[in-house]
Amino acid sequence: MSYNIEQRKHRPTSDSQKFWGVMTLYERFEQVVALLLATLIAAIIVIALWNLMRQVFFMLVHGSLNPLDHSVFQSVFGMILTLLIALEFKHSILRVLDRQEHIVKVRTIILIALLALARKFIVLDLGTVDALQLAALGFATLALGAVYWLLRERYDRARAQAERSALGDGHE
């Protein structure tokens, strides 16, 4: 028992805890909101994971888990991708809590949207969707992919420029 108490005493504090005293009121508000959102999303993830495990277990027991059956594949992988989307979203909020970022980045939101579109394509029943809807989903995927690529290129160029500047400053 004393080991756990000692371990807690020497646990490193997060940046939020270290800088709480110097944060503005709004920065504190952001941290509290981000913490509440992360907690809420974590609860949703746990509930969704529990439901996924129950459903897969039920399918295993009843012998209906056939991954080659398109509807089973759609259902199971749709739930898995929903969990991955929620995890990615929670991760972006945790970066705000760790003070690595002040707000959720546009790149992260676009990535989450791309994951959601990938999920949509997996669970899509081609027999019930018309060509126009399919084309719209395809166009949305292409547009989001292009925007993500452009943002990534911009980020990579800015990071390379910062590294060159840092190297130049260190040698002068």
N, C-alpha and C positions, 0 to 999 in steps of 0.2 A: 504494500500500500504506500509506503514512504517513497518507493521508486516512482510511482505515478505522480506524487506531489512534487518531487524534485524535478521530474521531467516537465511538468507544467510550469514550474518556476523559470526554467531555462529555455522555454519555448520561444523562438524568435517571434517578435510581433510583426503584424502585417504593416505595410506602408500606411494603410488607412488609420491604424491605431497610432502609429508613430507621429503622423502629421495631423491628427484630429484637432489638436490645439491651435494649429495655424491655418486651418481650413476656413474659408468663408462660410457664411450661413448656407449659401446655395450649394457649395461643394459638399457640405455635410448632408444637405437635403438629398443631393444626387446619390451619395453613398448609402443613405438609409433606404431610398427607393430601390437602388440596385440590389441591396441585401434582401429586401422584401421580395423583389421579383425573382431573384435567384432561389430563395427559399420556396416560393410558390411553384416555380418551374421544377425544382427538385422533387417536390411532392407530386406534381403531375407526372413526372418521369417514373417515379416509383410506382404509382398507381397503374400507369400504362404498361410498365414492365411486368407487373404482377398479372395484369389481365392477359398480356401476351403469353406469359408462361402458363397460365391456367388454360388458355385456349389451345396452345400446342399440346399440353398434357392431355386435355380432353380429346384432341384429335388422335394422339398416340394410343390412348386407351380404347377408343372406339374404332381404331384402324382406318380412320379417314384422312390421315396425314400422308398425302401423296403429292410430293412436290412437282410431279409431272402434270398434275391436274391444274389447269390454268387458273381456275377460281381459287384454289387453295394457295397457289403461288402468289396470286394477287393479294389475297388477304394477309398471309403471313408476312410477305416482304413489304407490303404497304404499312403494316404495323411497325416493322423493324425500321423502315425509313422514317416513319413519324418519330420514333424514339431518337434516331440519329439527328433529325432536324432539331428536336427539342434540346438534345445535348449540345449541339453546336451553338444554339441560341443562348443556352445557359453559360457556355464557355465564354461567349462574347461579353456577357454581363459580368462574369468573374474577372475578366481583364479590367473592367471599369472598377470593380471593387479592389483589385490589387494595384490600382492607380497606374497601370500600364497605359491606359487610354482614358481620356476624359469622357468620351461618349462612344457608343457603338458605331463602328466605322461602316461607311457605305459599302465597302467591299464585302464585309461580313454579311450584311443584309442581302446583297446580291447573291452571294454564295448560298445563303439559306433559301432564297427564292429559286435558285437553280436546283437545289436538292428537292424542294417541294415540287418543281416541275418534273424532275426525274421520277419522283414518287407517283405523280399524276400519270406519267406515261406507263409506269409499271402496272398500276391498278386500272388503267383505262380499258374498257370493254369496247373493242373496235367494232363490234356489231351494233352498238347503240350510239356511236358518235358519228356525226356527219363530217364531210371533207372540210368544210369551212372551219369548224371547231378544231379539227386536227391541224389545219394549216395555221390557225391563230396560235395554238400551243407551240407549234414548231417555230413560228416567227418570234414569239415571246422568248423561247429558249435561245434562239440565235441572237436576239437583241441583248438579252441579259449576258450571254456569253461574251459578246463583243464589248459590252461596257465593262465587264469584269476584266477582260484582257487589257483594255485601255487603262483601267485604273491600276492594274498590276504593273504594266509597263511604266506608267508614271511613277509609281512607288519605287520600282527598281532603279529608274533613272535618278530619282531624288536621293535614294540611299547611296548609289554609286557616287554621286556628286558630293554628298556629305563625307563619304570615306576619302575621296580624293582631297577634299578640303582639309580634313583631319590630318592626312598624311603630309600635305603641303605645309600646314601650320607647324607640324612637329619637326620638320627639317629646316625651317627658316631660322 
